Amino acid sequence: MTISRIETFHVPPRWLFVRVETDNGRAGWGEASLEGHAEAVDGVFEVLRDRFLGHDEDAIEDIWQIAYRGGFYRGGPVLMSALSGLDQALWDLKGQAHNMPVWQMMGGRVREKVQAYAWIGGDRPDDIAEAAAARRKQGFSAVKMNATAEMGMIGTPVMLDNVVHRVKAAQSAGVEVGLDFHGRLHRGMAKQLARLVDPLGLLFMEEPLLCENAESLHLLAAQGSTPIALGERLYSRWDFKPFLEKGCVDIIQPDLSHAGGLSECRRIAAMAEAYDVAVAQHCPIGPIALAACLQLAATAPNVVLQETSMGIHYHVGHDLLSFVLNPEALTPIDGFLSIPAGKGLGVLIDEAAVREAHEHRHRWRNPIWRLPDGALAEW
């Protein structure tokens, strides 16, 4: 069978879904969400249609190689997000054709479920104790929260102390805490904050510095014992390689809608395993991406945690399961997500609802923050 149609849909609150149809009428779904840049990713599909309409749907690896290498310029968030959505949809198609889950085609599963964690606190973390207690009542035993709001090159002791107080507030609700620095801190502040939170027993500190500051990350890793996590802004195994070689990361967080889909993220996970590094897939986005993450969690032995966007602060008007016909496949039970048993990616998408939503395209943008002096701050 050959690919006859590749469609994209701008789905609220900030997602880009991909539908690939074959000449026998079968269709598979993927997710190419790159938050705030849906239009740019959508533009890549003009090229992908030229390349792959009429191509053998089963030739997933050949398609991946052509999409990545065949256009001379390669990598980066936009191209790799488009390739991610296409790759996921092709795996979904293959699973449907063979009437089995993707994880079964990848050699079978190594686990039946994976621990999930949920977001609390919003962009500017607040009401932490109450939010953590609410997540605990939902069955989650782990949460993630932003460490700070906007921050300049240096901050104040009060700002740092407030981070410690918020972590302790969340922990008082009986949950484990991952702290997301979100790349908002610079080297001097990250050193201080890492030292302060080290005694708190965090699950991890995420993006304590931007990935482009690898040399400083190495120094930070040598300073304390809290596991360092990063990877949402890395897009291929070549991007991850220097961090693994330098030994400055303990948990990698590839995003299956940014880093080349299932095909590439499986290779990234295997590479990390060789360096004794854990995997916790980044996924603050939609249901197809989460379903793809669970296929990887099923097959990669070094996966330890799975992010879920259920109830995240970005979801206004629509939530994780708004376009899903089998919500039970992505609903946590006692803080764990089961590995989907359905064929393909295991999630059934409400095509009619997706098409209707696409008629009112979202134009989601991340906020622009400024410091008191008017200078731009990292979001």
C-alpha positions as CSV (number, residue, x, y, z in Angstrom):
1,M,0.0,0.0,0.0
2,T,1.1,3.6,-0.7
3,I,0.6,6.9,1.0
4,S,-2.2,8.8,-0.7
5,R,-2.8,11.8,1.6
6,I,-1.0,13.7,4.4
7,E,-3.1,16.1,6.4
8,T,-2.4,18.5,9.3
9,F,-4.8,19.9,11.8
10,H,-4.3,22.8,14.2
11,V,-6.0,21.5,17.3
12,P,-6.6,23.6,20.5
13,P,-5.1,24.4,22.9
14,R,-1.7,24.3,21.1
15,W,-1.4,21.1,19.1
16,L,-0.7,20.0,15.5
17,F,-2.1,16.6,14.6
18,V,-1.0,14.7,11.5
19,R,-3.2,12.2,9.6
20,V,-1.6,9.9,7.0
21,E,-4.0,8.0,4.7
22,T,-3.1,5.1,2.3
23,D,-4.7,4.1,-1.0
24,N,-6.7,1.4,0.7
25,G,-8.4,4.0,3.0
26,R,-6.5,3.1,6.2
27,A,-5.3,6.1,8.3
28,G,-2.8,6.7,11.0
29,W,-2.4,9.6,13.4
30,G,0.7,11.4,14.7
31,E,1.4,14.6,16.6
32,A,3.9,17.3,15.4
33,S,3.2,19.8,18.1
34,L,5.9,22.4,18.6
35,E,4.3,24.8,21.0
36,G,4.0,28.3,19.6
37,H,5.3,27.3,16.2
38,A,2.6,25.2,14.6
39,E,2.5,27.3,11.4
40,A,6.2,26.8,10.8
41,V,6.0,23.0,11.3
42,D,2.9,22.9,9.1
43,G,5.0,24.5,6.3
44,V,7.4,21.6,6.4
45,F,4.6,19.3,5.4
46,E,4.5,20.9,1.9
47,V,8.0,19.4,1.4
48,L,7.0,16.0,3.0
49,R,4.0,15.7,0.7
50,D,6.2,16.2,-2.3
51,R,8.6,13.5,-1.1
52,F,6.2,10.9,0.2
53,L,2.9,10.9,-1.5
54,G,2.9,7.6,-3.4
55,H,5.7,6.1,-1.1
56,D,5.4,2.7,0.4
57,E,3.7,3.2,3.8
58,D,5.7,0.3,5.4
59,A,9.1,1.8,4.6
60,I,9.2,3.8,7.8
61,E,13.0,3.8,8.2
62,D,13.6,4.7,4.6
63,I,11.1,7.6,4.9
64,W,12.8,8.7,8.1
65,Q,16.2,8.8,6.5
66,I,15.0,10.6,3.4
67,A,13.2,13.2,5.5
68,Y,16.2,13.8,7.8
69,R,19.1,13.4,5.4
70,G,17.6,13.9,1.9
71,G,17.1,17.6,2.0
72,F,20.7,18.4,2.8
73,Y,19.8,20.7,5.7
74,R,18.9,18.7,8.8
75,G,17.9,18.8,12.4
76,G,16.4,21.6,14.4
77,P,13.0,21.9,16.1
78,V,10.8,22.7,13.1
79,L,12.0,20.0,10.7
80,M,12.3,17.4,13.5
81,S,8.8,18.1,14.9
82,A,7.3,17.6,11.4
83,L,9.2,14.4,11.0
84,S,8.1,13.3,14.4
85,G,4.4,13.6,13.6
86,L,4.9,11.8,10.3
87,D,6.8,9.0,11.9
88,Q,4.2,8.5,14.7
89,A,1.4,8.3,12.1
90,L,3.3,5.7,10.0
91,W,3.9,3.5,13.1
92,D,0.2,3.8,13.9
93,L,-0.7,2.7,10.4
94,K,1.7,-0.3,10.6
95,G,0.2,-1.4,13.8
96,Q,-3.3,-1.2,12.4
97,A,-2.3,-3.1,9.3
98,H,-0.9,-5.9,11.4
99,N,-3.6,-5.7,14.1
100,M,-1.1,-5.2,17.0
101,P,0.3,-2.5,19.2
102,V,3.4,-0.7,18.1
103,W,5.3,-2.0,21.1
104,Q,4.6,-5.6,20.0
105,M,6.2,-4.8,16.6
106,M,9.2,-3.4,18.4
107,G,10.0,-6.6,20.2
108,G,7.4,-6.7,23.0
109,R,7.1,-4.9,26.2
110,V,9.4,-4.8,29.2
111,R,6.8,-3.4,31.6
112,E,3.0,-3.2,32.0
113,K,2.7,0.3,33.2
114,V,4.9,3.4,33.9
115,Q,4.7,5.9,36.7
116,A,3.2,9.2,35.6
117,Y,3.7,12.7,37.0
118,A,1.5,15.7,36.6
119,W,2.0,19.5,36.6
120,I,1.2,21.9,39.4
121,G,1.7,25.6,40.0
122,G,1.5,27.2,36.6
123,D,4.1,29.4,34.8
124,R,4.6,31.5,37.9
125,P,4.3,28.8,40.6
126,D,1.7,29.6,43.3
127,D,-0.8,27.7,45.6
128,I,1.6,24.8,45.6
129,A,0.4,23.0,48.7
130,E,-3.2,22.9,47.6
131,A,-2.3,21.9,44.0
132,A,-0.1,19.1,45.2
133,A,-2.8,17.8,47.6
134,A,-5.3,17.8,44.7
135,R,-2.9,15.8,42.6
136,R,-2.4,13.4,45.4
137,K,-6.1,12.9,45.6
138,Q,-6.1,12.1,41.9
139,G,-3.7,9.2,42.7
140,F,-0.5,10.9,41.6
141,S,2.6,10.2,43.8
142,A,4.8,12.6,41.7
143,V,4.5,16.1,40.4
144,K,6.5,18.6,38.5
145,M,6.5,22.4,39.1
146,N,8.4,25.4,37.8
147,A,11.1,26.6,40.1
148,T,10.8,30.3,39.6
149,A,9.0,32.9,37.6
150,E,11.1,35.2,35.4
151,M,14.6,35.8,36.7
152,G,17.6,37.8,35.6
153,M,21.3,37.0,35.5
154,I,21.3,37.4,39.3
155,G,18.5,37.3,41.9
156,T,18.0,37.8,45.6
157,P,18.3,35.4,48.6
158,V,14.5,35.9,49.1
159,M,13.9,34.5,45.5
160,L,16.0,31.5,46.3
161,D,14.4,30.9,49.7
162,N,11.0,31.0,48.1
163,V,11.8,28.1,45.8
164,V,12.8,26.0,48.8
165,H,9.6,26.9,50.6
166,R,7.5,25.9,47.6
167,V,9.2,22.5,47.2
168,K,8.7,21.8,50.9
169,A,5.0,22.8,50.6
170,A,4.5,20.3,47.8
171,Q,6.4,17.6,49.6
172,S,4.2,18.1,52.7
173,A,1.3,16.8,50.6
174,G,3.0,13.5,50.3
175,V,4.2,13.7,46.7
176,E,7.7,13.4,45.1
177,V,8.8,16.6,43.3
178,G,10.6,17.3,40.1
179,L,11.7,20.9,39.8
180,D,11.7,22.5,36.4
181,F,14.2,25.4,36.1
182,H,12.9,25.8,32.5
183,G,16.2,27.3,31.4
184,R,15.2,30.5,33.2
185,L,18.3,30.7,35.4
186,H,21.8,31.7,34.5
187,R,25.0,30.1,35.8
188,G,25.5,32.1,38.9
189,M,21.9,31.6,40.1
190,A,21.7,28.0,39.1
191,K,24.8,27.2,41.2
192,Q,23.2,28.8,44.3
193,L,19.8,27.2,43.8
194,A,21.2,23.8,43.0
195,R,23.1,23.9,46.3
196,L,19.9,24.9,48.2
197,V,17.7,22.2,46.8
198,D,20.2,19.4,47.0
199,P,19.2,18.4,50.6
200,L,15.5,18.3,49.7
201,G,15.6,14.9,47.9
202,L,14.1,16.0,44.5
203,L,13.3,13.5,41.8
204,F,15.3,15.7,39.4
205,M,16.0,19.3,38.5
206,E,15.1,19.9,34.9
207,E,17.0,22.3,32.6
208,P,18.9,24.0,35.4
209,L,20.7,25.8,32.5
210,L,19.9,26.1,28.8
211,C,21.3,23.2,26.8
212,E,23.7,25.5,24.9
213,N,25.6,26.0,28.2
214,A,26.9,22.4,28.3
215,E,30.2,23.4,29.9
216,S,28.4,25.0,32.8
217,L,26.1,22.0,33.2
218,H,29.1,19.8,33.6
219,L,30.3,22.0,36.6
220,L,26.8,21.9,38.0
221,A,26.6,18.1,37.8
222,A,29.9,17.9,39.8
223,Q,28.6,20.2,42.5
224,G,25.7,18.2,44.0
225,S,23.7,14.9,44.0
226,T,20.3,15.9,42.6
227,P,19.8,14.2,39.3
228,I,19.9,16.6,36.3
229,A,17.3,16.2,33.6
230,L,17.1,17.8,30.2
231,G,16.3,17.2,26.6
232,E,13.1,18.9,25.5
233,R,15.1,21.3,23.4
234,L,17.3,18.5,21.8
235,Y,16.1,17.0,18.6
236,S,18.2,14.0,17.6
237,R,20.7,11.5,18.9
238,W,23.5,13.8,17.7
239,D,22.1,16.6,20.0
240,F,22.0,14.2,23.0
241,K,25.4,12.7,22.4
242,P,27.7,15.4,23.9
243,F,25.7,15.5,27.1
244,L,26.0,11.8,27.5
245,E,29.7,11.8,26.7
246,K,30.3,14.6,29.2
247,G,28.4,12.8,32.0
248,C,26.4,15.9,32.9
249,V,22.9,14.5,32.6
250,D,21.2,11.7,34.7
251,I,17.8,11.7,33.1
252,I,17.2,12.6,29.4
253,Q,13.8,13.9,28.4
254,P,13.3,13.5,24.6
255,D,10.0,14.8,23.3
256,L,8.5,12.3,20.9
257,S,6.9,15.2,19.0
258,H,10.2,17.2,18.7
259,A,13.0,14.6,18.5
260,G,12.2,12.5,15.4
261,G,9.3,10.5,16.6
262,L,9.3,6.9,17.8
263,S,12.0,5.8,15.5
264,E,14.6,8.3,16.7
265,C,13.6,8.4,20.3
266,R,14.0,4.7,20.5
267,R,17.5,5.1,19.3
268,I,18.1,7.9,21.8
269,A,16.9,5.8,24.7
270,A,19.1,2.9,23.6
271,M,22.1,5.3,23.4
272,A,21.3,6.6,26.9
273,E,21.1,3.1,28.3
274,A,24.7,2.5,27.2
275,Y,25.7,5.5,29.4
276,D,23.6,4.3,32.4
277,V,21.2,7.3,31.9
278,A,17.5,7.1,32.6
279,V,14.7,8.3,30.2
280,A,11.6,10.3,31.2
281,Q,9.8,11.4,28.0
282,H,8.9,15.1,27.8
283,C,5.1,15.4,27.0
284,P,3.2,18.5,28.1
285,I,1.3,18.3,24.8
286,G,-1.5,16.2,23.3
287,P,-2.9,12.7,23.4
288,I,-1.2,11.2,20.3
289,A,2.2,12.3,21.6
290,L,1.4,10.6,25.0
291,A,0.3,7.4,23.3
292,A,3.6,7.4,21.3
293,C,5.5,7.9,24.6
294,L,3.8,4.9,26.1
295,Q,4.9,2.7,23.2
296,L,8.5,3.8,24.0
297,A,8.0,3.2,27.7
298,A,6.8,-0.3,26.9
299,T,10.0,-1.2,25.1
300,A,12.9,0.8,26.6
301,P,14.1,-0.6,29.9
302,N,15.6,2.7,31.1
303,V,12.3,4.6,31.0
304,V,11.5,5.7,34.6
305,L,8.8,8.3,34.5
306,Q,6.2,9.7,32.1
307,E,5.0,13.3,32.0
308,T,1.3,13.8,31.4
309,S,-0.4,17.1,30.5
310,M,-3.8,16.3,32.1
311,G,-5.0,19.5,33.8
312,I,-1.9,21.5,32.9
313,H,-2.2,25.2,33.1
314,Y,-2.0,25.7,29.3
315,H,-5.1,23.7,28.7
316,V,-7.9,26.3,28.5
317,G,-11.1,25.1,26.9
318,H,-9.7,21.7,25.9
319,D,-7.8,19.1,27.9
320,L,-5.7,16.0,27.1
321,L,-8.6,13.8,26.4
322,S,-10.9,16.2,24.6
323,F,-10.3,14.6,21.2
324,V,-10.0,10.9,22.3
325,L,-12.7,8.3,21.9
326,N,-11.1,5.8,24.3
327,P,-10.0,8.0,27.2
328,E,-9.3,5.0,29.4
329,A,-6.2,4.3,27.4
330,L,-4.6,7.5,28.7
331,T,-6.1,7.8,32.1
332,P,-3.8,7.2,35.0
333,I,-4.7,4.7,37.7
334,D,-3.1,5.1,41.1
335,G,-0.5,7.3,39.5
336,F,0.5,4.9,36.7
337,L,-0.3,4.9,33.0
338,S,-0.9,1.4,31.6
339,I,0.8,0.4,28.3
340,P,-2.0,0.6,25.7
341,A,-3.2,-2.7,24.4
342,G,-4.9,-1.4,21.3
343,K,-3.5,-1.7,17.8
344,G,-1.2,1.0,16.5
345,L,-0.5,3.7,19.0
346,G,-3.6,2.5,21.0
347,V,-5.5,5.8,21.0
348,L,-8.6,6.4,19.0
349,I,-8.9,10.0,17.7
350,D,-12.3,11.7,17.2
351,E,-11.7,12.7,13.6
352,A,-14.9,14.7,13.3
353,A,-14.1,16.8,16.3
354,V,-10.5,17.4,15.1
355,R,-11.8,18.6,11.7
356,E,-14.2,20.9,13.4
357,A,-11.6,22.3,15.7
358,H,-9.2,22.9,12.7
359,E,-11.8,25.3,11.3
360,H,-11.0,27.6,14.2
361,R,-7.2,27.4,14.1
362,H,-5.4,28.2,17.3
363,R,-2.6,30.8,17.3
364,W,-1.0,29.8,20.6
365,R,2.1,31.8,21.6
366,N,4.1,31.6,24.8
367,P,4.2,34.8,26.8
368,I,6.9,37.3,26.5
369,W,8.3,38.2,29.9
370,R,10.3,41.2,30.9
371,L,12.4,42.1,33.9
372,P,11.8,45.2,36.0
373,D,14.4,47.1,33.9
374,G,12.6,46.2,30.7
375,A,15.0,43.5,29.4
376,L,13.7,40.3,28.0
377,A,13.5,37.4,30.5
378,E,13.5,33.7,29.7
379,W,10.1,32.0,29.7
